[in-house]
């Protein structure tokens, strides 16, 4: 599934990374704790989070995540946007809550870590 597909499913807005909407996403994770992201991340995953600070982008870079989607209508500040641009990490936002975002992506065929590791 591409980031463009995910954008449509989540009715999301692209904040950074329009040029990466063709990026293939095979796994998704939802977390607000940075330590959880680092402990359980799978490289190439989409991260759904309510965190909007620059550290979420730096964490995504360290974990080699493909993109970040802010849930619950969260908007990043300028510093977060600047870091995402400099790291070339797509950043999206959706008004859909985290639980529903995960559900929509599951129904569309995107899986999480537990299913991904079985392959």
C-alpha positions, 0 to 999 in steps of 0.5 A: 500500500502506498502512502497516497493510499494511506492518505486517502484512507485516513483522510489525511493532509500532507504536511511534509513529503508530497514527493514521497506519496508513492512510497510503499508501506507494508506495516503500521505502528501506533504509539505515543511513547518514544521508548515504545517506538524505539523498542518495537519499531520495524524499519519502513513502518508508518508511525501513527502518533499523537506526539507533535514535538521534533523528537518524534521525527528524530525517533522515526529517523533512528528507527528507520521509519518510512513516515509519520501520521499525526492523529486526532487532528494534531498539528506540528510546530514549525521546528517539527516540520523543519526537522521532518523536511531536513530528514526527508521523513513524510509527515501527515496529519488526520483528524481520525483518532488513533484507534480508528486510524489503526482499524481503517488501515487494518481493514484495508490490509495493512498489518502491524508488527505481530503479523509482519513478523510471522511472514 
